Amino acid sequence: MMELTNLLYEVEGGVATVTVNRPDKLNALNHQTLQELGQVFDAVRDDDGVRVLLVTGSGEKAFVAGADISELLAVAGNSDGAAALAGFGQSIFRKLDELGKPSIAMVNGFALGGGCELALACTLRTASDTAVLGLPEVSLGIIPGYGGSQRLARIAGPGVAREWILTGDMIPATEAHRVGVVNRMFVQEELKEGTMKMINSVLKKGPLALRFGIEAVLRGWDMSQAEGEAMETEYFGRAAVTDDMKEGMAAFLEKRKPAFTGK
């Protein structure tokens, strides 16, 4: 049983929900919170009963407002210490790439700095129309350190990444949605309902197909078109010999809903 101080965690109906719960600090990410996120991500990876991970923040002001400033100050003037801090955060967020399951960030307020990077590390992102995202690190004389420069460029293109990083501006959810960082946007009152509707759509799909699809996109980032297509055929072939593929085809022909087993 995990002992969590800064997170809330629950599993229901195949959905694991982790909530960063430091509302007095606008859910800022300190070392302990990152450690606890790592524990939760490992638990989600290993729990066959979990199909989708939902990540959000407590309260209505912030998803995660950034990294803990006191910890950033502690490594000022210490290059090795700063690099170690960034490397630790990257190692935690990399676990989301390795889940083998979809993760969805539900951005319900400020998602700045490390909070924006946490959202970018998830497979998909939803947001309220009042949410604000951004990578304001240059205002502190640093750059994003938890993978944000790399993930943002891959998700929205280098032009968007340069603009967000070099200006450090706070980006309204409407603009983040326009450039593809936010997949779906809802009015605040409908954020949870809209996000759960998307999650329920994902839950109806074959677990192995979801995993292969996530991995194909992730691995293809660093490949040429030809290499990516070769890798895609590999995953297509692996999917074609699963019980889920047989069930999906049978359900389609019999005009019924499939009962996938993840095998």
Backbone as CSV, one residue per row, in Angstrom:
resi,resn,N_x,N_y,N_z,CA_x,CA_y,CA_z,C_x,C_y,C_z
1,MET,0.848,-1.192,0.000,0.000,0.000,0.000,0.887,1.246,0.000
2,MET,0.651,2.143,-0.956,1.453,3.357,-1.034,1.065,4.347,0.066
3,GLU,2.071,4.997,0.618,1.825,6.080,1.560,2.058,7.392,0.825
4,LEU,0.983,8.110,0.568,1.054,9.336,-0.216,0.688,10.533,0.646
5,THR,1.538,11.551,0.610,1.302,12.772,1.379,0.780,13.899,0.500
6,ASN,1.325,14.005,-0.694,1.005,15.137,-1.570,0.117,14.767,-2.750
7,LEU,-0.323,13.511,-2.794,-1.180,13.053,-3.878,-2.412,12.358,-3.334
8,LEU,-3.483,12.396,-4.121,-4.653,11.563,-3.881,-4.697,10.543,-5.006
9,TYR,-5.043,9.303,-4.668,-5.019,8.248,-5.681,-6.205,7.321,-5.481
10,GLU,-6.913,7.056,-6.571,-8.026,6.116,-6.514,-8.171,5.413,-7.855
11,VAL,-8.724,4.218,-7.813,-8.976,3.436,-9.016,-10.428,3.022,-9.027
12,GLU,-11.099,3.318,-10.135,-12.508,2.952,-10.271,-12.826,2.706,-11.745
13,GLY,-13.434,1.559,-12.001,-13.868,1.256,-13.356,-12.767,1.259,-14.390
14,GLY,-11.580,0.799,-14.009,-10.461,0.757,-14.940,-9.714,2.065,-15.094
15,VAL,-10.144,3.109,-14.370,-9.507,4.429,-14.454,-8.808,4.743,-13.137
16,ALA,-7.504,4.961,-13.207,-6.750,5.417,-12.039,-6.664,6.938,-12.105
17,THR,-7.036,7.592,-11.018,-6.967,9.054,-10.961,-5.943,9.469,-9.913
18,VAL,-4.944,10.234,-10.339,-3.979,10.795,-9.404,-4.150,12.307,-9.409
19,THR,-4.308,12.860,-8.222,-4.526,14.293,-8.052,-3.393,14.877,-7.228
20,VAL,-2.669,15.819,-7.793,-1.641,16.523,-7.024,-2.364,17.401,-6.016
21,ASN,-2.072,17.167,-4.738,-2.890,17.759,-3.676,-2.048,18.622,-2.735
22,ARG,-1.605,19.764,-3.272,-0.919,20.783,-2.473,-1.557,22.140,-2.798
23,PRO,-2.844,22.290,-2.543,-3.537,23.501,-2.983,-2.968,24.786,-2.385
24,ASP,-2.387,24.704,-1.187,-1.798,25.897,-0.573,-0.541,26.347,-1.314
25,LYS,0.058,25.416,-2.095,1.238,25.730,-2.903,0.899,25.725,-4.392
26,LEU,-0.385,25.822,-4.709,-0.858,25.724,-6.093,-0.353,24.445,-6.759
27,ASN,-0.261,23.383,-5.932,0.123,22.044,-6.390,1.516,21.986,-6.999
28,ALA,2.402,22.864,-6.538,3.769,22.893,-7.062,4.470,21.558,-6.833
29,LEU,5.357,21.208,-7.756,6.072,19.932,-7.702,7.376,20.084,-6.920
30,ASN,7.413,19.531,-5.719,8.688,19.430,-5.018,9.211,18.002,-5.154
31,HIS,10.354,17.724,-4.563,10.992,16.420,-4.723,10.086,15.295,-4.230
32,GLN,9.466,15.509,-3.086,8.603,14.466,-2.534,7.428,14.177,-3.456
33,THR,6.836,15.228,-4.004,5.696,15.036,-4.904,6.112,14.266,-6.148
34,LEU,7.276,14.578,-6.691,7.784,13.840,-7.844,8.029,12.376,-7.482
35,GLN,8.604,12.134,-6.305,8.818,10.755,-5.863,7.498,10.000,-5.792
36,GLU,6.489,10.646,-5.225,5.188,9.994,-5.090,4.553,9.747,-6.459
37,LEU,4.722,10.683,-7.384,4.220,10.460,-8.741,4.890,9.235,-9.362
38,GLY,6.185,9.085,-9.129,6.888,7.918,-9.639,6.304,6.628,-9.090
39,GLN,5.981,6.606,-7.798,5.367,5.421,-7.195,4.018,5.117,-7.839
40,VAL,3.232,6.158,-8.052,1.907,5.971,-8.649,2.025,5.475,-10.082
41,PHE,2.927,6.054,-10.855,3.089,5.633,-12.247,3.512,4.160,-12.319
42,ASP,4.394,3.745,-11.408,4.795,2.334,-11.369,3.608,1.442,-11.025
43,ALA,2.784,1.886,-10.074,1.614,1.102,-9.669,0.623,0.963,-10.817
44,VAL,0.426,2.047,-11.571,-0.484,2.005,-12.722,0.047,1.043,-13.783
45,ARG,1.330,1.107,-14.034,1.954,0.218,-15.031,1.738,-1.249,-14.672
46,ASP,1.836,-1.570,-13.388,1.809,-2.967,-12.951,0.415,-3.487,-12.618
47,ASP,-0.585,-2.623,-12.612,-1.948,-3.019,-12.232,-2.756,-3.345,-13.486
48,ASP,-3.030,-4.627,-13.695,-3.782,-5.042,-14.881,-5.218,-4.527,-14.862
49,GLY,-5.695,-4.116,-13.699,-7.053,-3.593,-13.594,-7.178,-2.146,-14.033
50,VAL,-6.047,-1.476,-14.236,-6.049,-0.074,-14.668,-5.864,-0.018,-16.173
51,ARG,-6.780,0.643,-16.845,-6.718,0.784,-18.299,-6.272,2.176,-18.736
52,VAL,-6.622,3.188,-17.942,-6.321,4.581,-18.283,-5.911,5.321,-17.013
53,LEU,-4.938,6.217,-17.134,-4.524,7.073,-16.019,-4.992,8.497,-16.270
54,LEU,-5.662,9.074,-15.274,-6.072,10.477,-15.320,-5.242,11.255,-14.312
55,VAL,-4.610,12.343,-14.760,-3.762,13.179,-13.906,-4.375,14.561,-13.812
56,THR,-4.545,15.074,-12.588,-5.108,16.419,-12.426,-4.584,17.041,-11.140
57,GLY,-5.062,18.249,-10.837,-4.648,18.946,-9.627,-5.856,19.289,-8.774
58,SER,-5.644,19.424,-7.487,-6.757,19.720,-6.580,-7.122,21.204,-6.637
59,GLY,-8.395,21.478,-6.399,-8.884,22.854,-6.443,-9.161,23.308,-7.859
60,GLU,-9.560,24.564,-7.992,-9.893,25.111,-9.310,-8.871,26.124,-9.818
61,LYS,-7.860,26.431,-8.998,-6.878,27.435,-9.417,-5.743,26.849,-10.245
62,ALA,-5.325,25.634,-9.896,-4.113,25.118,-10.533,-4.204,23.630,-10.817
63,PHE,-3.697,23.254,-11.964,-3.348,21.863,-12.277,-2.062,21.596,-11.503
64,VAL,-0.979,22.151,-11.963,0.289,22.224,-11.232,0.933,23.526,-11.673
65,ALA,1.162,24.426,-10.720,1.604,25.777,-11.074,3.096,25.867,-11.365
66,GLY,3.842,24.766,-11.188,5.258,24.793,-11.502,6.064,23.959,-10.541
67,ALA,7.372,24.111,-10.609,8.269,23.436,-9.681,8.342,24.251,-8.387
68,ASP,8.861,23.633,-7.344,9.010,24.303,-6.060,10.200,25.272,-6.141
69,ILE,9.927,26.557,-6.011,10.972,27.580,-6.179,12.095,27.410,-5.163
70,SER,11.772,26.997,-3.941,12.810,26.831,-2.919,13.830,25.782,-3.337
71,GLU,13.381,24.741,-4.046,14.305,23.707,-4.508,15.133,24.197,-5.685
72,LEU,14.556,25.074,-6.511,15.336,25.675,-7.594,16.417,26.592,-7.027
73,LEU,16.057,27.359,-6.009,17.044,28.251,-5.388,18.198,27.471,-4.774
74,ALA,17.899,26.276,-4.278,18.927,25.469,-3.612,20.019,25.004,-4.563
75,VAL,19.731,24.966,-5.862,20.757,24.520,-6.824,21.336,25.683,-7.626
76,ALA,20.957,26.916,-7.287,21.530,28.079,-7.971,23.041,28.092,-7.761
77,GLY,23.787,28.260,-8.856,25.243,28.268,-8.775,25.865,26.884,-8.724
78,ASN,25.054,25.842,-8.816,25.535,24.466,-8.742,25.091,23.719,-9.991
79,SER,25.956,23.677,-10.996,25.590,23.076,-12.275,25.241,21.594,-12.130
80,ASP,26.063,20.861,-11.387,25.807,19.431,-11.214,24.508,19.185,-10.458
81,GLY,24.263,19.989,-9.444,23.028,19.830,-8.669,21.800,20.142,-9.505
82,ALA,21.896,21.181,-10.339,20.774,21.551,-11.198,20.515,20.459,-12.232
83,ALA,21.593,19.915,-12.803,21.435,18.849,-13.789,20.812,17.610,-13.151
84,ALA,21.202,17.316,-11.917,20.636,16.163,-11.215,19.153,16.380,-10.945
85,LEU,18.779,17.612,-10.590,17.374,17.938,-10.341,16.552,17.739,-11.611
86,ALA,17.068,18.247,-12.726,16.361,18.090,-13.992,16.284,16.617,-14.396
87,GLY,17.384,15.902,-14.234,17.405,14.488,-14.599,16.419,13.669,-13.798
88,PHE,16.255,14.006,-12.525,15.300,13.279,-11.689,13.878,13.515,-12.184
89,GLY,13.537,14.776,-12.450,12.201,15.076,-12.959,11.937,14.392,-14.287
90,GLN,12.935,14.387,-15.164,12.781,13.714,-16.459,12.543,12.224,-16.278
91,SER,13.242,11.605,-15.334,13.095,10.168,-15.115,11.693,9.821,-14.630
92,ILE,11.083,10.717,-13.849,9.723,10.477,-13.371,8.729,10.612,-14.512
93,PHE,8.843,11.670,-15.294,7.893,11.890,-16.390,8.065,10.853,-17.499
94,ARG,9.285,10.317,-17.637,9.523,9.279,-18.646,8.722,8.018,-18.345
95,LYS,8.385,7.819,-17.089,7.567,6.660,-16.713,6.213,6.692,-17.422
96,LEU,5.723,7.869,-17.742,4.449,7.961,-18.465,4.589,7.388,-19.868
97,ASP,5.772,7.540,-20.475,6.025,6.945,-21.792,6.025,5.423,-21.707
98,GLU,6.350,4.905,-20.527,6.560,3.468,-20.360,5.373,2.754,-19.719
99,LEU,4.270,3.453,-19.544,3.102,2.845,-18.909,2.514,1.701,-19.728
100,GLY,2.538,1.859,-21.049,1.842,0.909,-21.905,0.340,1.128,-21.882
101,LYS,-0.074,2.261,-21.318,-1.491,2.607,-21.192,-1.640,4.107,-21.434
102,PRO,-2.812,4.547,-21.911,-3.006,5.987,-22.124,-3.044,6.757,-20.801
103,SER,-2.434,7.933,-20.813,-2.528,8.856,-19.676,-3.123,10.161,-20.187
104,ILE,-4.007,10.732,-19.391,-4.696,11.957,-19.797,-4.531,13.006,-18.704
105,ALA,-3.989,14.163,-19.074,-3.889,15.288,-18.146,-5.147,16.131,-18.264
106,MET,-5.844,16.313,-17.152,-7.024,17.171,-17.123,-6.610,18.486,-16.467
107,VAL,-6.372,19.495,-17.308,-5.798,20.762,-16.854,-6.928,21.687,-16.404
108,ASN,-7.015,21.867,-15.103,-8.137,22.586,-14.507,-7.757,23.973,-13.993
109,GLY,-6.580,24.455,-14.371,-6.148,25.768,-13.908,-4.768,26.057,-14.458
110,PHE,-3.890,26.664,-13.648,-2.533,26.967,-14.102,-1.734,25.675,-14.302
111,ALA,-1.121,25.553,-15.476,-0.183,24.462,-15.772,1.074,25.119,-16.300
112,LEU,1.946,25.500,-15.392,3.113,26.295,-15.738,4.389,25.547,-15.380
113,GLY,5.457,25.793,-16.146,6.739,25.182,-15.838,6.625,23.669,-15.751
114,GLY,7.019,23.121,-14.600,6.957,21.686,-14.398,5.559,21.127,-14.549
115,GLY,4.550,21.934,-14.250,3.172,21.477,-14.423,2.808,21.324,-15.885
116,CYS,3.253,22.267,-16.703,3.043,22.152,-18.144,3.796,20.944,-18.678
117,GLU,4.999,20.716,-18.161,5.795,19.576,-18.607,5.143,18.254,-18.217
118,LEU,4.512,18.201,-17.049,3.761,17.011,-16.649,2.611,16.762,-17.614
119,ALA,1.892,17.802,-17.965,0.789,17.656,-18.919,1.301,17.210,-20.284
120,LEU,2.419,17.769,-20.727,2.988,17.403,-22.022,3.449,15.949,-22.040
121,ALA,3.837,15.417,-20.893,4.311,14.037,-20.818,3.170,13.032,-20.912
122,CYS,1.936,13.479,-20.678,0.783,12.584,-20.781,0.445,12.333,-22.249
123,THR,-0.274,11.258,-22.498,-0.621,10.889,-23.871,-1.536,11.924,-24.509
124,LEU,-2.522,12.407,-23.739,-3.503,13.380,-24.213,-3.727,14.424,-23.138
125,ARG,-4.304,15.573,-23.561,-4.571,16.649,-22.624,-5.968,17.234,-22.869
126,THR,-6.736,17.403,-21.802,-7.964,18.189,-21.863,-7.761,19.410,-20.968
127,ALA,-8.563,20.448,-21.186,-8.404,21.662,-20.380,-9.710,22.416,-20.314
128,SER,-9.877,23.144,-19.230,-10.997,24.081,-19.145,-10.648,25.311,-19.969
129,ASP,-11.669,26.018,-20.423,-11.407,27.196,-21.259,-10.792,28.343,-20.465
130,THR,-10.726,28.198,-19.151,-10.099,29.220,-18.315,-8.688,28.829,-17.882
131,ALA,-8.230,27.657,-18.285,-6.893,27.198,-17.906,-5.814,28.018,-18.617
132,VAL,-4.631,28.010,-18.043,-3.486,28.724,-18.609,-2.274,27.798,-18.565
133,LEU,-1.577,27.696,-19.693,-0.386,26.870,-19.770,0.818,27.745,-20.102
134,GLY,2.002,27.220,-19.876,3.181,27.992,-20.241,4.462,27.424,-19.670
135,LEU,5.573,27.854,-20.265,6.912,27.470,-19.817,7.670,28.763,-19.509
136,PRO,7.465,29.329,-18.318,8.013,30.654,-18.004,9.432,30.636,-17.434
137,GLU,10.151,29.523,-17.590,11.448,29.394,-16.931,12.446,30.491,-17.297
138,VAL,12.377,31.012,-18.561,13.349,32.048,-18.948,13.221,33.284,-18.060
139,SER,12.058,33.475,-17.465,11.879,34.610,-16.554,12.707,34.440,-15.288
140,LEU,13.121,33.207,-15.017,13.975,32.921,-13.865,15.432,32.733,-14.281
141,GLY,15.692,32.940,-15.581,17.059,32.787,-16.070,17.450,31.350,-16.357
142,ILE,16.470,30.460,-16.476,16.742,29.060,-16.790,15.848,28.637,-17.953
143,ILE,15.884,27.359,-18.302,15.015,26.821,-19.343,14.245,25.634,-18.761
144,PRO,13.244,25.138,-19.475,12.547,23.946,-18.979,13.537,22.800,-18.764
145,GLY,13.339,22.048,-17.684,14.282,20.985,-17.364,13.691,19.604,-17.266
146,TYR,12.361,19.499,-17.336,11.719,18.189,-17.179,11.209,17.643,-18.516
147,GLY,11.908,17.972,-19.603,11.556,17.438,-20.910,10.648,18.318,-21.733
148,GLY,10.303,19.484,-21.231,9.329,20.334,-21.905,9.764,20.824,-23.271
149,SER,11.034,21.177,-23.419,11.490,21.697,-24.712,11.384,20.622,-25.797
150,GLN,11.609,19.378,-25.408,11.571,18.290,-26.385,10.138,17.855,-26.695
151,ARG,9.330,17.708,-25.679,7.958,17.227,-25.908,7.105,18.280,-26.612
152,LEU,7.244,19.539,-26.224,6.436,20.576,-26.864,6.766,20.678,-28.348
153,ALA,8.042,20.603,-28.693,8.437,20.670,-30.099,7.866,19.503,-30.888
154,ARG,7.799,18.347,-30.272,7.272,17.176,-30.957,5.750,17.225,-31.083
155,ILE,5.101,17.785,-30.100,3.628,17.837,-30.107,3.115,18.955,-31.012
156,ALA,3.693,20.140,-30.894,3.141,21.307,-31.597,4.088,21.899,-32.631
157,GLY,5.298,21.353,-32.747,6.254,21.866,-33.725,7.270,22.804,-33.086
158,PRO,8.451,22.932,-33.705,9.511,23.775,-33.139,9.152,25.250,-33.075
159,GLY,8.311,25.723,-33.998,7.932,27.137,-33.960,7.168,27.485,-32.696
160,VAL,6.204,26.644,-32.349,5.430,26.852,-31.123,6.333,26.711,-29.905
161,ALA,7.203,25.693,-29.922,8.093,25.480,-28.786,9.004,26.685,-28.559
162,ARG,9.563,27.214,-29.643,10.429,28.396,-29.505,9.654,29.574,-28.930
163,GLU,8.439,29.801,-29.429,7.643,30.939,-28.949,7.339,30.809,-27.457
164,TRP,6.861,29.633,-27.059,6.496,29.446,-25.649,7.716,29.573,-24.744
165,ILE,8.821,28.974,-25.162,10.009,28.958,-24.302,10.707,30.307,-24.269
166,LEU,10.831,30.972,-25.410,11.591,32.221,-25.462,10.834,33.411,-24.884
167,THR,9.498,33.413,-25.011,8.724,34.507,-24.415,8.394,34.243,-22.962
168,GLY,8.253,32.962,-22.599,7.821,32.633,-21.241,6.398,33.060,-20.960
169,ASP,5.647,33.371,-22.020,4.281,33.881,-21.833,3.347,32.817,-21.267
170,MET,2.327,33.295,-20.582,1.239,32.429,-20.164,0.281,32.287,-21.344
171,ILE,-0.001,31.065,-21.725,-0.779,30.787,-22.928,-2.191,30.358,-22.553
172,PRO,-3.219,31.109,-22.988,-4.597,30.699,-22.688,-4.903,29.335,-23.294
173,ALA,-5.796,28.591,-22.653,-6.162,27.265,-23.146,-6.683,27.321,-24.574
174,THR,-7.360,28.424,-24.916,-7.888,28.541,-26.279,-6.766,28.492,-27.311
175,GLU,-5.645,29.156,-27.019,-4.505,29.146,-27.934,-3.798,27.791,-27.894
176,ALA,-3.659,27.217,-26.696,-3.036,25.900,-26.582,-3.839,24.852,-27.346
177,HIS,-5.151,25.007,-27.347,-6.011,24.097,-28.108,-5.819,24.330,-29.607
178,ARG,-5.707,25.579,-30.011,-5.557,25.904,-31.432,-4.292,25.293,-32.010
179,VAL,-3.201,25.289,-31.249,-1.932,24.783,-31.772,-1.739,23.293,-31.503
180,GLY,-2.731,22.655,-30.894,-2.692,21.207,-30.741,-2.082,20.690,-29.458
181,VAL,-1.723,21.578,-28.550,-1.196,21.121,-27.268,-2.325,20.530,-26.426
182,VAL,-3.450,21.199,-26.413,-4.660,20.694,-25.749,-5.503,19.980,-26.796
183,ASN,-5.842,18.726,-26.509,-6.635,17.944,-27.466,-8.105,18.340,-27.458
184,ARG,-8.668,18.515,-26.275,-10.072,18.902,-26.177,-10.236,19.925,-25.054
185,MET,-11.052,20.930,-25.319,-11.264,22.007,-24.354,-12.749,22.089,-24.006
186,PHE,-13.031,22.362,-22.742,-14.413,22.425,-22.257,-14.576,23.641,-21.348
187,VAL,-15.799,24.106,-21.201,-16.049,25.110,-20.178,-15.775,24.447,-18.828
188,GLN,-15.394,25.254,-17.850,-14.959,24.720,-16.559,-15.958,23.724,-15.976
189,GLU,-17.248,24.055,-16.055,-18.272,23.216,-15.432,-18.405,21.859,-16.106
190,GLU,-17.934,21.747,-17.338,-18.088,20.497,-18.081,-16.764,19.763,-18.286
191,LEU,-15.695,20.240,-17.630,-14.373,19.656,-17.850,-14.321,18.192,-17.438
192,LYS,-14.756,17.883,-16.234,-14.692,16.491,-15.756,-15.584,15.594,-16.613
193,GLU,-16.801,16.041,-16.899,-17.720,15.235,-17.699,-17.169,14.998,-19.102
194,GLY,-16.639,16.045,-19.715,-16.092,15.912,-21.066,-14.866,15.016,-21.097
195,THR,-14.023,15.152,-20.076,-12.830,14.312,-20.012,-13.203,12.850,-19.817
196,MET,-14.171,12.596,-18.950,-14.587,11.212,-18.710,-15.245,10.621,-19.955
197,LYS,-15.917,11.437,-20.729,-16.514,10.939,-21.981,-15.409,10.465,-22.920
198,MET,-14.321,11.229,-23.007,-13.204,10.808,-23.841,-12.560,9.547,-23.292
199,ILE,-12.399,9.486,-21.972,-11.809,8.304,-21.348,-12.665,7.068,-21.605
200,ASN,-13.968,7.220,-21.486,-14.862,6.083,-21.723,-14.777,5.601,-23.164
201,SER,-14.539,6.519,-24.098,-14.351,6.131,-25.489,-13.081,5.292,-25.635
202,VAL,-12.019,5.696,-24.931,-10.756,4.946,-24.974,-10.926,3.574,-24.334
203,LEU,-11.689,3.507,-23.228,-11.862,2.253,-22.500,-12.539,1.172,-23.343
204,LYS,-13.281,1.579,-24.349,-13.994,0.612,-25.189,-13.078,-0.049,-26.214
205,LYS,-11.874,0.451,-26.349,-10.971,-0.039,-27.382,-10.065,-1.152,-26.841
206,GLY,-9.453,-1.881,-27.757,-8.578,-2.980,-27.366,-7.329,-2.498,-26.647
207,PRO,-7.038,-3.021,-25.448,-5.868,-2.561,-24.686,-4.552,-2.728,-25.427
208,LEU,-4.384,-3.842,-26.128,-3.130,-4.053,-26.849,-2.998,-3.090,-28.023
209,ALA,-4.116,-2.848,-28.706,-4.084,-1.890,-29.816,-3.735,-0.497,-29.305
210,LEU,-4.245,-0.119,-28.142,-3.912,1.174,-27.554,-2.421,1.256,-27.262
211,ARG,-1.887,0.197,-26.668,-0.464,0.197,-26.341,0.394,0.279,-27.596
212,PHE,0.045,-0.514,-28.608,0.818,-0.495,-29.846,0.729,0.874,-30.521
213,GLY,-0.454,1.481,-30.495,-0.624,2.799,-31.104,0.204,3.862,-30.419
214,ILE,0.209,3.843,-29.085,1.009,4.799,-28.321,2.495,4.612,-28.641
215,GLU,2.948,3.361,-28.628,4.364,3.082,-28.861,4.778,3.427,-30.288
216,ALA,3.890,3.206,-31.251,4.219,3.515,-32.637,4.465,5.012,-32.822
217,VAL,3.599,5.827,-32.245,3.772,7.279,-32.346,5.030,7.718,-31.601
218,LEU,5.220,7.187,-30.402,6.365,7.586,-29.574,7.688,7.220,-30.242
219,ARG,7.801,6.002,-30.710,9.046,5.562,-31.347,9.259,6.263,-32.690
220,GLY,8.166,6.545,-33.392,8.274,7.146,-34.715,8.783,8.568,-34.714
221,TRP,8.757,9.250,-33.568,9.254,10.623,-33.487,10.676,10.748,-34.004
222,ASP,11.489,9.748,-33.723,12.913,9.853,-34.038,13.290,9.072,-35.295
223,MET,12.301,8.705,-36.103,12.572,7.904,-37.286,12.238,8.660,-38.558
224,SER,12.837,8.220,-39.656,12.425,8.717,-40.953,11.064,8.130,-41.297
225,GLN,10.431,8.664,-42.342,9.134,8.137,-42.769,9.230,6.640,-43.085
226,ALA,10.258,6.256,-43.815,10.413,4.847,-44.189,10.625,3.965,-42.963
227,GLU,11.460,4.433,-42.035,11.709,3.666,-40.816,10.438,3.556,-39.982
228,GLY,9.703,4.662,-39.916,8.464,4.663,-39.156,7.425,3.715,-39.733
229,GLU,7.336,3.680,-41.051,6.386,2.778,-41.692,6.767,1.316,-41.467
230,ALA,8.071,1.024,-41.485,8.525,-0.340,-41.212,8.163,-0.744,-39.786
231,MET,8.366,0.183,-38.854,8.001,-0.081,-37.462,6.497,-0.254,-37.317
232,GLU,5.718,0.542,-38.058,4.266,0.432,-38.012,3.808,-0.945,-38.498
233,THR,4.421,-1.442,-39.559,4.028,-2.770,-40.050,4.324,-3.840,-39.009
234,GLU,5.395,-3.656,-38.244,5.727,-4.605,-37.177,4.600,-4.653,-36.142
235,TYR,4.165,-3.473,-35.695,3.083,-3.424,-34.699,1.772,-3.943,-35.286
236,PHE,1.519,-3.628,-36.554,0.299,-4.106,-37.212,0.278,-5.637,-37.226
237,GLY,1.429,-6.217,-37.539,1.527,-7.672,-37.545,1.330,-8.271,-36.164
238,ARG,1.894,-7.620,-35.148,1.732,-8.114,-33.777,0.275,-8.038,-33.337
239,ALA,-0.398,-6.969,-33.739,-1.814,-6.821,-33.372,-2.675,-7.871,-34.070
240,ALA,-2.286,-8.264,-35.284,-3.115,-9.165,-36.085,-3.193,-10.580,-35.525
241,VAL,-2.286,-10.935,-34.611,-2.304,-12.294,-34.058,-2.854,-12.332,-32.632
242,THR,-3.466,-11.239,-32.194,-4.010,-11.193,-30.840,-5.465,-11.671,-30.812
243,ASP,-5.893,-12.117,-29.634,-7.301,-12.460,-29.441,-8.176,-11.229,-29.607
244,ASP,-7.648,-10.068,-29.221,-8.419,-8.830,-29.351,-8.750,-8.527,-30.804
245,MET,-7.819,-8.796,-31.712,-8.083,-8.562,-33.129,-9.196,-9.477,-33.608
246,LYS,-9.140,-10.748,-33.221,-10.187,-11.695,-33.616,-11.544,-11.258,-33.061
247,GLU,-11.546,-10.818,-31.805,-12.795,-10.381,-31.191,-13.317,-9.118,-31.849
248,GLY,-12.436,-8.182,-32.171,-12.856,-6.945,-32.812,-13.481,-7.189,-34.172
249,MET,-12.874,-8.069,-34.962,-13.418,-8.401,-36.277,-14.765,-9.107,-36.157
250,ALA,-14.837,-10.065,-35.213,-16.083,-10.811,-35.027,-17.211,-9.888,-34.568
251,ALA,-16.895,-8.996,-33.650,-17.916,-8.082,-33.142,-18.423,-7.163,-34.244
252,PHE,-17.516,-6.717,-35.104,-17.925,-5.845,-36.209,-18.875,-6.584,-37.152
253,LEU,-18.525,-7.815,-37.523,-19.352,-8.582,-38.447,-20.694,-8.978,-37.832
254,GLU,-20.696,-9.197,-36.512,-21.923,-9.611,-35.823,-22.715,-8.424,-35.290
255,LYS,-22.221,-7.210,-35.586,-22.906,-5.970,-35.191,-23.184,-5.929,-33.682
256,ARG,-22.141,-6.166,-32.904,-22.232,-6.091,-31.449,-21.003,-5.384,-30.904
257,LYS,-21.031,-5.049,-29.627,-19.889,-4.406,-29.011,-18.829,-5.450,-28.693
258,PRO,-17.559,-5.157,-28.957,-16.503,-6.131,-28.670,-16.251,-6.264,-27.167
259,ALA,-15.810,-7.437,-26.788,-15.423,-7.696,-25.386,-13.935,-8.004,-25.383
260,PHE,-13.127,-6.968,-25.372,-11.675,-7.140,-25.427,-11.141,-7.658,-24.098
261,THR,-10.089,-8.467,-24.184,-9.475,-9.036,-22.975,-8.028,-8.610,-22.785
262,GLY,-7.473,-7.902,-23.784,-6.074,-7.498,-23.676,-5.120,-8.638,-23.942
263,LYS,-5.551,-9.633,-24.713,-4.707,-10.783,-25.034,-4.622,-10.955,-26.549
